[in-house]
Amino acid sequence: MAKHGALLCSYAFTILILTLILLCNAVDEDRHAHVMYLGSLPDDKLYSPLSHHLSILQRVVGRESAANLLIKNYKRSFNGFSANLTEHEKEELANMKEVVSVFPSTTFQL
């Protein structure tokens, strides 16, 4: 009887460890910088680009993560923002009606 208990306990422990490994891999999914282009800036004087950009990002990554993932919001030459996203998050944003395009942020050297 004690042998079955020990076997069951080691089996449960193995399942727990495997589950934790899978969860850690899901959390550590690669994030890359992407730029979301939202078109031209609205003429509305009350429009807040930062609030609008955060609200869009929050719909995909959640309220608490959005501020940490936002890299920069663009509000002078065009309406958009850049954020560190997973492939899945990038696709979700690209499918939103207010997002015109999503493209990888690249740095060029002169």
MARLOLUM-472830 format. One line per field, with one value per residue (C-alpha): chain; x, y, z; residue number from 1; residue in one letter. Coordinates in steps of 0.02 Angstrom, whole numbers, plus 50000, padded with zeros to 5 digits. Layout:
BEGIN
c: A_...
xx: X_...
yy: Y_...
zz: Z_...
k: NUM_...
r: A_...
END
This chain:
BEGIN
c: A_A_A_A_A_A_A_A_A_A_A_A_A_A_A_A_A_A_A_A_A_A_A_A_A_A_A_A_A_A_A_A_A_A_A_A_A_A_A_A_A_A_A_A_A_A_A_A_A_A_A_A_A_A_A_A_A_A_A_A_A_A_A_A_A_A_A_A_A_A_A_A_A_A_A_A_A_A_A_A_A_A_A_A_A_A_A_A_A_A_A_A_A_A_A_A_A_A_A_A_A_A_A_A_A_A_A_A_A_A
xx: 50000_50141_50223_50066_50061_50242_50214_50059_50151_50298_50178_50086_50252_50308_50145_50165_50343_50296_50150_50262_50389_50253_50183_50354_50383_50214_50255_50428_50365_50475_50421_50480_50454_50314_50239_50050_49996_49823_49811_49804_49779_49599_49559_49471_49558_49508_49588_49723_49840_49917_49747_49686_49844_49842_49658_49694_49843_49745_49614_49749_49873_49769_49763_49913_50031_49994_50094_50245_50240_50213_50378_50326_50171_50180_50073_50155_50181_50061_49946_50022_50125_50260_50254_50341_50223_50213_50165_49989_49965_50030_49901_49760_49805_49821_49642_49568_49470_49557_49731_49784_49944_50069_50251_50412_50513_50686_50841_50953_51136_51217
yy: 50000_50120_50079_50135_50296_50336_50295_50405_50547_50539_50533_50688_50777_50738_50806_50964_50993_50967_51087_51221_51200_51222_51376_51456_51429_51509_51661_51683_51689_51804_51985_52102_52287_52326_52490_52508_52638_52709_52834_53022_53114_53166_53353_53339_53452_53335_53183_53105_52995_52910_52863_52799_52698_52621_52574_52482_52391_52348_52255_52133_52120_52173_52332_52301_52244_52382_52520_52406_52349_52520_52587_52752_52839_52945_53100_53229_53163_53016_52927_52767_52682_52551_52407_52243_52108_51921_51856_51818_51993_52071_51975_52024_52208_52195_52129_52278_52399_52555_52486_52524_52421_52335_52316_52267_52409_52406_52507_52555_52602_52734
zz: 50000_50045_49878_49784_49885_49843_49660_49653_49740_49618_49470_49533_49562_49384_49313_49417_49356_49174_49191_49267_49126_48995_49083_49095_48909_48869_48976_48900_48719_48616_48606_48469_48439_48315_48254_48242_48115_48150_48007_48021_48183_48220_48216_48384_48512_48654_48572_48682_48579_48732_48805_48637_48604_48778_48762_48598_48673_48831_48730_48676_48821_48971_49071_49182_49044_48917_49000_49019_48837_48758_48691_48612_48552_48394_48389_48278_48102_48113_48234_48301_48433_48455_48578_48619_48557_48532_48360_48422_48496_48335_48233_48352_48335_48146_48138_48232_48124_48191_48154_47975_47978_48092_48045_48134_48206_48132_48171_48027_48045_47938
k: 1_2_3_4_5_6_7_8_9_10_11_12_13_14_15_16_17_18_19_20_21_22_23_24_25_26_27_28_29_30_31_32_33_34_35_36_37_38_39_40_41_42_43_44_45_46_47_48_49_50_51_52_53_54_55_56_57_58_59_60_61_62_63_64_65_66_67_68_69_70_71_72_73_74_75_76_77_78_79_80_81_82_83_84_85_86_87_88_89_90_91_92_93_94_95_96_97_98_99_100_101_102_103_104_105_106_107_108_109_110
r: M_A_K_H_G_A_L_L_C_S_Y_A_F_T_I_L_I_L_T_L_I_L_L_C_N_A_V_D_E_D_R_H_A_H_V_M_Y_L_G_S_L_P_D_D_K_L_Y_S_P_L_S_H_H_L_S_I_L_Q_R_V_V_G_R_E_S_A_A_N_L_L_I_K_N_Y_K_R_S_F_N_G_F_S_A_N_L_T_E_H_E_K_E_E_L_A_N_M_K_E_V_V_S_V_F_P_S_T_T_F_Q_L
END
